[in-house]
Amino acid sequence: MLSLEEIKNTQPIEPTEAVKKAMLWRDQLNAGREKVIAPDYSGVVYFFEQNGPCICAYRGRAKKPALYVRYKSEERRDEAAAEFLNGTMKRKANRRKTEERALQVGDVLRSMWGYEQTNIDYYLVTRLVGKCSVEIVQIGKQSHSDEYMQGTCIPDPENIIGKPFTKRADGDNVRISSFQSASKAETKVIAGATIYSADRWTAYA
């Protein structure tokens, strides 16, 4: 994963006219705020202060923020911004490489989203549908608070929430709704057991 500084120092590609138009609109809305753009223009993050360090982040050419969150420290904010931009670049790279589904039954998907807080949701792939789609179901999480209204969580595949539903897969990414997408959670296999990387959440009101 690239650090925020590495993203800042990477030469961006030439934006399309559609991207320029979307960027102009968002720049006007976020006038005066520091901006960091993914080099492939798959995402952009604006930094500002509002009772603490905050970010306003957009995917692609969207006009609605994917994240609008306040953090306890600049370090946490920068980590979240880097994670968001790395995620948008990964999804765009996957779309360019292949349109084929890159998910299997049993894979866990992670979705990071929120307005004034960072929500983490998890989904389990329960069935492959046709050539491009997957059946998924929301699952619970094991959560730990390590700071005031902040903490980490990992998926709990044994805790099924709600009913399965079908979505089209784009590589290892699935669009859950107009404001929420999910991609395959990072894992490691240790002594034959699958270990999930912890994700950070915030719960500011």
Disulfide bonds with the S-S distance in Angstrom:
none
